[in-house]
Amino acid sequence: MVKKRIILAMPKHNDIFAEIIKNLEYYQFDVTFVDSNPKYIKNFRYKNVLDRIFHLVRKIFFRDYSYKHLLKEKLLVDNTKMYLSSKQYDYALIIRPDTYPLKLLQLIKTRVTKSMIGYQWDGLTRFPAVLATIDLFDSFYVFDSNDIQNNDFKKFHLSGITNFYFDVNKPAPIGHTGKIAYFVGSHIDERISAIDSCAFELNKNNIQLKFIIPTDDPWKISKYKQKNLITFGAKNKLSFHENISNINYSDILVDIVNPIHHGLSFRVFEAIYYQKKLITTNPFVQYYDFFHPNNIMIWEKQNYNLLSEFLAKPMVVIDSEIIQKYSFGNWIKNILNLDSYQKITLPQ
């Protein structure tokens, strides 16, 4: 079988890029990865004294801070050009295109023979710089239906698609006593109240908690009322596989969303694949075909008194075809328009 050649370009975030590469390779893709911020850019040094002086002059006398950025961009584009060589690729998948210079995206476009796909797995309003890149792509996907309905974005011909779970990894439940609820996420002020209330109510219902927020900042930590129920500290930042191990070990996954967008997080799809109960602050989950109130609770103040009832309900088995629909294998077929896939759409 001839492998399909694909360029994957995305930020290196929490090992997910490596997992996407592994899953693409599992599905017979030959993957070439293009980093948005490689080590030589992070450790950038001026080539000579003249460049440094020129930058200082522009900064001090003209308040122009762009020269160093332009040098970095040129270095990244030139190195990527050599890296890609003159090879041709069937596809390119660019996740978070706003993290790449436009010239680099244009370069990648010249190397692609079939289609170049963009995917913004954060809201367009959160990172509006991405809007300048959309016209480069053959198809551009968003995970938030609000972006598709937004009149300001109608001219871009956006397509909607959800996130996914990685089906190469197989569920492996770990035996334990009692019930464990698992949450992990970075500190965001807008999530504090929901994290506090959820931790408090779960603890009141005799649920063991594994709530992790990997920050050392004492000011941030002081904002949590239930800090004694939460594990803090940068040393507790998890790799992707540590996160999966915690999911396997848990009974309930907790999804406290960033309120700036309404698309479903990876935690939702992990819950349906690993067959865990889910507590989420995202009310839009109720409009998807896998939603069942026995399995998923929408965490809102008026529902707190329903928690014990939700915890006592037996889980309802979701149709295996619906679960498979949100697998990475089906997701990649959707966005590349390959044969034999279940169509993934966003609720309108």
C-alpha positions, 0 to 999 in steps of 0.5 A, a space after each residue: 500500500 502506497 502511503 499518503 504523504 502529509 505535512 502536519 504543522 501545529 504548535 507543540 502543545 502537551 505532546 498532542 502533536 506527537 500523538 497526532 503524528 503517531 495516529 497519522 502513521 497508524 493510518 498509513 500516512 507518511 508524516 513530515 512535521 513543521 514546527 511553528 517555533 523550533 528550538 533555533 527560533 527560541 534560541 535566536 541570535 543575531 548573525 552579526 553586530 550590524 543586525 543587532 545595531 540596526 534593531 536597536 536603532 529602529 527600536 530606540 529612534 522609531 519605536 519599531 520592534 519588528 526587525 528581530 521578528 522579521 529576521 526570525 520569520 525569514 530564518 524559519 521560512 528559509 530553513 523550512 524551504 530547505 527541510 521540505 526540499 522540492 518534494 511534493 506532498 498529497 496533503 497539508 494539515 495546519 492546526 492553529 495557522 495563526 501561529 505560522 508566518 503567512 509566507 511559510 503557509 504560502 511555501 507549504 501551499 506550493 508543495 501540496 498536490 491535493 489539498 491544504 486543510 486549516 483547522 482552528 481548534 480555538 475560537 476565531 474571535 480569540 485569535 483573530 490573526 488567523 482570519 488573514 490566512 483562511 483564503 490560502 486553504 482549500 478547506 478551513 475547519 472550526 470547532 465552534 458553531 458560533 464561528 460559522 453563524 457569526 455574520 462577520 465570518 460568513 465570507 470565509 466559507 468555513 466548515 464545522 467539525 468537532 475535536 476527536 479522541 485518539 483511537 490508537 489508544 485503547 481503554 484499559 480501566 484500572 481497578 480501584 475502590 470508590 469513585 474518582 473524579 478527574 479534572 486537569 487544566 491550566 489556571 483561568 480566572 473565569 473557571 475558578 468558581 465552577 472548579 470550586 463548586 464542582 470540587 466541593 459538591 463532589 467531595 460532599 457526595 463522597 467522591 474522591 478527587 483528582 483535580 490538578 492545576 499545574 501552577 506555582 503562582 501563589 496569587 492564582 492559588 489563593 483565589 480558590 476556595 477549595 484549594 485543599 481539594 486541588 493539587 497545584 504545582 508546575 511539577 504536576 504538569 502531565 504528559 499526554 500518556 499520564 493524562 490517559 492513565 488518569 482517565 483510565 483510573 477515573 470514573 468521572 471526567 470533569 470538563 470546565 470549559 474556557 467560556 470564550 468558546 462553545 466548541 467541545 473539548 477533547 475531554 468530552 470525546 475521551 469520556 464517550 470513548 473511555 466510557 466515563 461519566 462526564 460533568 461539563 460546564 458546556 451546555 452545547 453538549 446536549 445538542 450532540 448525538 451521543 448526549 444522554 443525561 445518565 452519562 453527561 451532566 451539565 454543571 450549572 448552579 441550578 443543577 447542583 442539587 441533582 448531582 447525587 441523582 446523576 451519580 447514582 444513575 447507571 451509564 447508558 451504552 452509546 451506539 458503537 457507530 456514534 462512538 466511532 464517528 468521533 475517532 481520529 480515524 474517522 475525523 481525518 477521513 472527514 477533513 481530507 475527504 477520503 472514502 468511506 467515512 461518517 460525516 461529522 457536523 456541528 449542531 446549528 
